[in-house]
Amino acid sequence: MIFLAAIAVIVIGYICMAQPPVDGFLSLTLAPILLVIGYVFLIPAALLMKSQKELDASGASSPDQETGAA
């Protein structure tokens, strides 16, 4: 779900960047902010949450279970 929100934010950022005038608020201020939020925060958060869910689903919740140590 976060991944879809990230894609939406990135697409909105590119749409804002393409709006005239080139030196306007949308293309100079809002678009870069949206793109940074999408690429730097939302995409990594979605990937980390996905890997955490996969780790929980596999049953390897502690390092001791993976190595077989008691």
C-alpha positions as CSV (number, residue, x, y, z in Angstrom):
1,M,0.0,0.0,0.0
2,I,2.8,2.4,0.8
3,F,4.5,1.5,-2.5
4,L,1.4,2.6,-4.4
5,A,1.3,5.8,-2.5
6,A,5.0,6.4,-3.3
7,I,4.3,5.8,-7.0
8,A,1.4,8.3,-6.9
9,V,3.5,10.9,-5.1
10,I,6.3,10.5,-7.7
11,V,3.9,10.7,-10.6
12,I,2.3,13.9,-9.1
13,G,5.7,15.3,-8.7
14,Y,6.6,14.8,-12.3
15,I,3.2,16.3,-13.4
16,C,3.8,19.3,-11.3
17,M,7.3,19.7,-12.8
18,A,5.9,19.7,-16.3
19,Q,3.4,22.6,-15.5
20,P,4.2,26.0,-16.9
21,P,5.6,28.5,-16.0
22,V,9.0,26.9,-15.6
23,D,9.9,29.3,-12.8
24,G,6.6,28.9,-10.9
25,F,5.8,27.5,-7.5
26,L,4.8,24.0,-8.7
27,S,7.8,23.3,-10.9
28,L,10.5,24.9,-8.7
29,T,9.3,24.1,-5.2
30,L,6.5,21.6,-4.9
31,A,7.7,19.1,-7.5
32,P,11.2,18.6,-6.1
33,I,9.7,18.2,-2.6
34,L,7.3,15.6,-3.8
35,L,10.0,13.7,-5.7
36,V,12.3,13.6,-2.7
37,I,9.6,12.4,-0.4
38,G,8.7,9.7,-2.9
39,Y,12.2,8.5,-3.7
40,V,14.0,9.0,-0.4
41,F,11.3,8.2,2.2
42,L,8.3,6.3,0.8
43,I,10.0,3.8,-1.6
44,P,12.6,2.7,1.0
45,A,9.9,2.5,3.7
46,A,7.7,0.3,1.5
47,L,10.7,-2.0,0.8
48,L,11.7,-2.3,4.4
49,M,8.1,-3.0,5.5
50,K,7.8,-5.7,2.8
51,S,11.0,-7.4,3.9
52,Q,10.0,-7.2,7.5
53,K,6.6,-8.9,6.7
54,E,8.5,-11.6,4.7
55,L,10.8,-12.2,7.7
56,D,7.9,-12.5,10.1
57,A,6.1,-14.9,7.8
58,S,9.1,-17.2,7.5
59,G,9.2,-17.6,11.3
60,A,12.7,-16.4,11.7
61,S,12.0,-13.7,14.3
62,S,15.2,-14.1,16.3
63,P,18.8,-14.7,15.3
64,D,19.0,-17.7,17.6
65,Q,16.5,-19.6,15.5
66,E,18.5,-19.0,12.3
67,T,21.8,-20.3,13.7
68,G,20.3,-23.1,15.7
69,A,21.8,-22.0,18.9
70,A,19.9,-22.5,22.1
